[in-house]
Amino acid sequence: MAVVHRTALQPTKLELLTSWLPSRPWYRGGAGAPELAKAGGFRLDDPDGEVGIEFLVVSDASGPHPTTYLVPLTYRGAPLDGAEHALVGTMEHGVLGRRWAYDGCHDPVAAAQLLALIEGRVQAQHQNVSDAPDPDVIASRTGGTALSADFTAADDEEGTELAMGQGTSLRLHRVLRPTPDGTPPTATGGIGQVTGPWQTPNGTRARGVFAVLRTGTQAWHPGLRP
């Protein structure tokens, strides 16, 4: 069970993301720096208790229209071998000391636990409270075939694709789109998904698809939308 510490971070998560987000192909902001605010998210537990896993939702007001992003982050006490390309930055934690923050889409621990969430083997945890499940984050799966957490990850203009072999892929929507009022979030053609809520810049509550699991015959392409 991950412990959420009440302590200072230097730099903060939003400060790290302000310099990192514009380098992503799915970033929609303007020419200036992002204007970020925390909008929601959830956590997953590392069964070994070594890696912090947070699915952070942030809103950005820098572009012509406010945009909401899903940013999975992992926090480690030492560098992750071979993951220099996925390093978001380092921070000083008031309790744990130096922490290396990675794009969680490229971290095998985060990928394995996200699959476990979709398969119903773990529960999403509250973003800000220790040992507290978050019932607002809903995962579903059809079919009972076990999945492998071995993957290759690639970013594009819409999000991040985790190719897991045997024709299976896990798609993370980096740019979040709320579903219409009263419409349950449902991904097109998926065999599994994760949905959750966030706060919009105007203070209302939105909900949409965070991640979609598909087979080879349902491979994602730019025309598909949640």
N, C-alpha and C positions, 0 to 999 in steps of 0.2 A: 504494500500500500504506500503510495507516494505521499509525502508530507508537504503541504503547502506552507512555506515559511513566510512569516510577516517580517520582511526585511527590505533593505534598500538594494538596488541594483545600479551599477555604474559601468557603462551607460545603461539606460533603461531599454526595455524591449522595443518600444516605439522609436527610440533614438537609433537603435541598430537598424530597424526596418526602414527608417527614413533614408538612409544611405544605400541600403541593399535593394529595395523594391524597384527603383528605376532601371536596374540592370536586368530585370526579368522580361522575357518576351511577351508575357501576358499583362504587363503593367499598362494602365490606361490613363495615367496622370498627364498633367501639362508639362510645360517646359521647366517650371520651377520645381522646388523640392516638394515631396509629398506633405500634405497636411493631415496627419493621422490621428485617429481617435480609436480607442478600444470599443468594439461593438459586440463582443460575445466570445464564445468558444467553449471548449471542454478539454479534459485531460484523459489520458489512458495510463494505466500502471505498467511499468516494466516489471515482469515477474521476478527478475533478479535484483530489483531495487537500485540499479545503478544509473539508469538513464531517465531523465525527466522528459515526458512527452506531453506537449500541449498543442491543441489545434486552436490557434488564435484567429479570431475574426476582427479585422480592422476596417474602418471606413476612411476614405481619402477624399478631401474636399478641394484638391488642387486643380482638378481638371474642369472641363466645361460642365460636367455633371458629376455628382458624388458617386463614388464607386466603392463597393465593398469586396474585400479580398479574404480568402481563406489561406492562412499561412501556418502550416504545421511546423512546429519547431521541436527539436530535441536539445536537451541540455546535458552536457557530459563533463566529467571531471578531468578528462584528458582528450587530446585530439583523436579523432576517428581515422584510422589508417585508410588511405586511398580516397578520402572524401574532401580533399582540399577545395574542389570545385563547388561543394555544397555548404561551405562554411559561411554563415551569415555574419559572424563576428564573435568576439570574446567579451565577457563582462565579469565584473567583480561582484560576487554574491556576499551579502553581509554575514551569512552563516557558513556557506559551503566553500567560499573562496573563489578562485578563478574557474569560470565555466565557459566551455566552448559551445556556442549555439549553432546548430545546423538546420538546413532546410530538411524537415522531417521526411519529405518525399524521397530523399536519397539516403535515408538512414534505415538499415535493415530491422532495427528494433521497432521503430515506429510502423514500418510496413507490416511486420508480423502481427503487431497488436491491432492494427486497423483491420486486418483480415480476421483476427480472432473476434473483433467486435461484430463484423458482418456475419460471422458464423454463429454468433450467440454464445461464445465461450467466455467473453468478458463483458463488463458493463462500462459505459462511458461514465467518467467521474466529473464532479463539479469542478469548475475552473478555479475557484477561490476557496474551497473548503476541503480539508483533509477527510479522507474516508467517507465521502458522501456521493452516492450515485446521482447522475443527472438524468432524470426521466424524460427531459425534453429532447434529448438526443436519441433518435430512433434508428435502429439498424434492422434490416430484414434480408432474408436470403431464401431463394427457392432452389431446391436440390440439395443433396447431402454429400456430394463429392468433396473430399478433403483437398485443400489448396496448399500449394507450396509458397513460402515467403521468399524464394529466390526470384530476383527480378532485375530488370534494367529500367531506369527511369529517364524520361526525356520530356523537356518542357517545350511548349509551342505557344501560339498566340492566344489559346483558350484555356490552357491549364497544364497539367502534368499527367503523363501516361506511364503507368507501371506495367510493363510487359512481363508476365509471369510464366511464360511457357505454356505448351499444350493449348495454345489458342486462347488463353485467358488473359484479360487485362483489367487493371483497376484504374479508373479515371478519376482524378481529383479536379473539381471545378474550382479554379483559383479566383475567377471573377464570379461572385455569387449573384444569382438572379432570384428574387422572391417570386413565389407562385401567387396567382390571383387569390383574393380573399375567399376563404371557404373551400379552396381547392387543395386536396392533400397532395404534397409533393410526390411525384412519381417520375423516375428516370425512364427515358425511352429505351426499350429493348434490353434492359438489364436483368441479370439474375440475382442481383443484390444491390443494396444501396445504404447510405447513411444520410439522414436528413437532420436538420437542426434549426434553431432560431437565432436571430440576432436583432440588435437595435439599429434602426435606420437613423441617418443624420437628423431627421425631423422628430425623433423620439418615439416613433411607432415601432411595433414589433413585426418583424418579417420572418418568414420561414422558407427554406428551400433545400435543394439537394447539394450535399457536400461531396459525396463520392459515389461512383457507380461501378459495379463489378459486371463484366460482360465476358461472353465466350467469343470464340473466333468468328462465328457466324453473325455476331452482333457487334463487331468491331466498331469503335467510335470513328466518326468522321465529322468535319466541321459543320455539316448540316444538322447534326443531331443536337437537341437541346433537352435539358431535364424537364 
